[in-house]
Amino acid sequence: HSGQPIAFSGRAMAEAEGEQSANYINSPDTPEYKKGRVIFGLNEGRVANSKSREVILGEGKFDVVSLAQGGIENVVAPLGTALTTEQAELLRRRVDKVIVMFDGDRAGSAAAAKAFPVLARAHLASYVVPLPETEDPDSIMRAKGPDALREMLSQRIGLFDTLIFDAAAACDGSMQDVSRKILAFRPFFEVLRNSIEADLYRKRIAEAFNVDAETVFRTLRGGG
């Protein structure tokens, strides 16, 4: 994070016909390099991060490179891992808000959901920019350019809000499924330290699932 090289990453740009190769070849962990303790692009984006006090969290290194080349410099990515507590703490020292912009596939959505409690424990406000299922920040930048991407970033919404809305939309309407999906949010409240925020989220869950608010408040105790 001070700008010194500690590892290398190679990307296969094209496969030779009939051959199979890994997409990435990365340095192994060493005493100087533990991928769960560093963030790609953090040093390069330090000025932009300091000015905006917010950072875009992409999923891969090419997302960082592509956005930075398009003039969006406050962008970083974890190094092929789920976001760790150590990485969130590195961000907390530099920014107040994190905009999660992972790939639009199911794996990206799952990774965004796992990122919320990690960011909340670090007292970072978290937002998300949902992407089309087959897109990622790099592909959007190359196809539509930086202005389109900035427009998408301006329409970000709260990460926890998105998780609530998506869970409610996927609910089959049965009491069992409603109960299961609401109970799945209980661990999230264990990391919320602001009682007002926790109460507002409980109210939002009640509204999204069309359930009595008192029931949700009673069920989702803890946190806040």
C-alpha positions as CSV (number, residue, x, y, z in Angstrom):
1,H,0.0,0.0,0.0
2,S,3.1,2.2,0.0
3,G,3.6,1.5,-3.7
4,Q,6.3,-1.2,-3.4
5,P,5.8,-4.4,-5.4
6,I,5.2,-7.5,-3.3
7,A,3.6,-9.9,-5.8
8,F,2.8,-10.5,-9.4
9,S,-0.3,-11.6,-11.3
10,G,-0.4,-12.9,-14.9
11,R,-3.6,-13.0,-17.0
12,A,-4.1,-15.3,-20.0
13,M,-5.3,-13.0,-22.8
14,A,-6.1,-15.8,-25.2
15,E,-5.9,-19.6,-25.2
16,A,-3.8,-21.4,-27.8
17,E,-6.1,-23.7,-29.8
18,G,-6.6,-27.0,-28.2
19,E,-4.8,-26.0,-25.0
20,Q,-6.3,-25.4,-21.5
21,S,-4.7,-22.8,-19.2
22,A,-5.5,-21.0,-16.1
23,N,-7.0,-17.5,-16.4
24,Y,-4.6,-16.1,-13.8
25,I,-1.2,-17.2,-12.5
26,N,-0.5,-15.4,-9.2
27,S,2.3,-15.2,-6.8
28,P,1.9,-17.5,-3.8
29,D,1.6,-16.2,-0.3
30,T,4.9,-15.1,1.2
31,P,5.9,-13.3,4.4
32,E,5.5,-10.0,2.6
33,Y,2.4,-10.9,0.6
34,K,-0.8,-12.3,2.2
35,K,-3.6,-11.8,-0.3
36,G,-6.3,-11.4,2.4
37,R,-4.4,-8.5,4.0
38,V,-3.8,-6.3,0.9
39,I,-6.0,-4.6,-1.7
40,F,-5.2,-4.2,-5.3
41,G,-5.2,-0.5,-6.4
42,L,-5.3,1.0,-2.9
43,N,-2.0,2.9,-3.4
44,E,-2.8,4.1,-6.9
45,G,-6.2,5.4,-5.8
46,R,-5.1,7.1,-2.6
47,V,-5.6,10.7,-3.9
48,A,-9.0,10.0,-5.4
49,N,-10.1,8.0,-2.3
50,S,-8.9,10.9,0.0
51,K,-10.9,13.5,-2.0
52,S,-14.1,11.6,-2.3
53,R,-13.9,9.6,1.0
54,E,-15.5,6.7,-0.9
55,V,-14.2,3.8,-2.9
56,I,-15.6,1.5,-5.5
57,L,-15.0,-2.1,-4.7
58,G,-14.7,-4.2,-7.9
59,E,-14.3,-8.0,-8.1
60,G,-11.2,-8.3,-10.2
61,K,-8.0,-6.6,-11.1
62,F,-9.1,-5.8,-14.6
63,D,-12.1,-3.9,-13.2
64,V,-9.6,-1.7,-11.4
65,V,-7.4,-1.2,-14.4
66,S,-10.3,-0.5,-16.8
67,L,-12.1,2.0,-14.6
68,A,-8.8,3.8,-13.7
69,Q,-8.0,4.1,-17.4
70,G,-11.4,5.7,-17.9
71,G,-10.7,8.3,-15.3
72,I,-12.6,6.6,-12.4
73,E,-9.6,6.3,-10.0
74,N,-11.2,5.6,-6.6
75,V,-11.5,1.8,-7.4
76,V,-9.9,-1.2,-5.7
77,A,-10.4,-5.0,-5.6
78,P,-9.7,-7.8,-3.2
79,L,-7.2,-10.3,-4.6
80,G,-9.3,-13.2,-5.5
81,T,-10.8,-13.7,-2.1
82,A,-13.9,-12.8,-0.3
83,L,-13.5,-9.4,1.4
84,T,-11.7,-9.9,4.7
85,T,-11.7,-8.1,8.0
86,E,-8.2,-6.9,7.4
87,Q,-9.1,-5.5,4.0
88,A,-12.1,-3.7,5.4
89,E,-9.9,-2.1,8.1
90,L,-7.5,-0.9,5.4
91,L,-10.4,0.8,3.6
92,R,-11.8,2.3,6.9
93,R,-8.6,4.2,7.4
94,R,-9.1,5.9,4.1
95,V,-12.8,6.2,3.2
96,D,-16.2,6.4,4.8
97,K,-18.3,4.7,2.1
98,V,-17.8,1.6,-0.1
99,I,-19.7,1.1,-3.3
100,V,-19.8,-2.6,-4.1
101,M,-19.7,-3.2,-7.9
102,F,-19.2,-6.9,-8.3
103,D,-20.0,-9.0,-11.4
104,G,-23.7,-9.3,-12.3
105,D,-23.8,-13.1,-12.0
106,R,-25.0,-15.2,-9.1
107,A,-21.5,-15.5,-7.6
108,G,-21.1,-11.7,-7.7
109,S,-24.4,-11.3,-5.8
110,A,-23.4,-13.8,-3.2
111,A,-20.1,-12.1,-2.7
112,A,-21.8,-8.8,-2.2
113,A,-24.0,-10.3,0.4
114,K,-21.0,-11.7,2.3
115,A,-19.3,-8.3,2.1
116,F,-22.0,-6.4,4.0
117,P,-21.3,-7.7,7.6
118,V,-17.5,-7.3,7.0
119,L,-18.0,-3.7,6.0
120,A,-20.5,-3.0,8.8
121,R,-18.1,-4.3,11.4
122,A,-15.6,-1.8,10.1
123,H,-18.2,1.0,10.4
124,L,-18.3,1.6,6.7
125,A,-21.4,2.7,4.9
126,S,-22.0,0.2,2.1
127,Y,-23.8,0.6,-1.3
128,V,-24.2,-1.5,-4.4
129,V,-24.5,-1.0,-8.1
130,P,-26.4,-4.0,-9.5
131,L,-25.1,-5.0,-12.9
132,P,-26.8,-7.1,-15.7
133,E,-26.2,-10.8,-15.2
134,T,-23.6,-11.1,-18.0
135,E,-21.7,-7.9,-17.2
136,D,-18.9,-6.7,-15.0
137,P,-17.4,-3.2,-14.6
138,D,-14.7,-3.8,-17.1
139,S,-17.1,-5.0,-19.8
140,I,-19.4,-2.0,-19.2
141,M,-16.5,0.4,-19.4
142,R,-15.3,-1.0,-22.7
143,A,-18.7,-1.2,-24.2
144,K,-20.4,2.0,-23.0
145,G,-17.6,4.2,-21.7
146,P,-16.9,6.1,-18.4
147,D,-20.0,8.4,-18.6
148,A,-22.4,5.4,-18.6
149,L,-20.5,3.9,-15.7
150,R,-20.6,7.2,-13.7
151,E,-24.4,7.3,-14.3
152,M,-24.7,3.8,-12.9
153,L,-22.6,4.8,-9.9
154,S,-24.9,7.8,-9.3
155,Q,-27.8,5.5,-8.9
156,R,-26.3,3.3,-6.2
157,I,-28.5,2.0,-3.4
158,G,-27.8,0.7,0.1
159,L,-26.3,-2.8,0.0
160,F,-28.5,-4.1,2.9
161,D,-31.6,-2.6,1.2
162,T,-30.8,-4.5,-2.0
163,L,-30.4,-7.7,-0.1
164,I,-33.8,-7.2,1.6
165,F,-35.5,-6.4,-1.7
166,D,-33.9,-9.3,-3.6
167,A,-34.9,-11.8,-0.8
168,A,-38.5,-10.5,-0.8
169,A,-38.7,-10.7,-4.6
170,A,-37.4,-14.3,-4.6
171,C,-39.8,-15.4,-1.8
172,D,-42.4,-17.9,-3.0
173,G,-45.1,-16.4,-0.7
174,S,-45.3,-19.4,1.7
175,M,-45.1,-18.7,5.4
176,Q,-42.2,-21.1,5.6
177,D,-40.2,-19.3,3.0
178,V,-41.0,-15.9,4.4
179,S,-39.9,-17.0,7.9
180,R,-36.7,-18.6,6.5
181,K,-35.7,-15.6,4.5
182,I,-36.3,-13.1,7.4
183,L,-34.4,-15.3,9.9
184,A,-31.5,-15.4,7.5
185,F,-31.0,-11.7,8.2
186,R,-30.5,-12.2,11.9
187,P,-26.6,-12.4,11.7
188,F,-26.6,-9.1,9.9
189,F,-28.1,-7.3,13.0
190,E,-25.3,-8.7,15.2
191,V,-22.8,-6.4,13.4
192,L,-24.9,-3.2,13.4
193,R,-23.9,-0.9,16.1
194,N,-26.3,2.0,15.4
195,S,-29.7,1.3,17.0
196,I,-31.5,3.7,14.7
197,E,-30.1,2.1,11.6
198,A,-31.0,-1.4,13.0
199,D,-34.6,-0.3,13.7
200,L,-34.9,1.2,10.2
201,Y,-33.7,-2.0,8.6
202,R,-36.2,-4.1,10.7
203,K,-38.9,-1.8,9.5
204,R,-37.8,-2.2,5.9
205,I,-37.8,-5.9,6.2
206,A,-41.4,-5.8,7.6
207,E,-42.5,-3.7,4.7
208,A,-40.7,-5.7,2.0
209,F,-42.2,-9.0,3.2
210,N,-45.6,-7.5,4.2
211,V,-45.2,-8.8,7.7
212,D,-46.2,-7.1,11.0
213,A,-43.4,-4.9,12.1
214,E,-43.7,-6.0,15.8
215,T,-43.1,-9.6,14.7
216,V,-40.0,-8.6,12.8
217,F,-38.7,-6.5,15.6
218,R,-39.3,-9.4,18.1
219,T,-37.7,-11.9,15.8
220,L,-34.6,-10.0,14.8
221,R,-33.3,-9.2,18.2
222,G,-29.6,-8.6,18.7
223,G,-27.4,-5.9,17.3
224,G,-28.3,-2.2,17.3
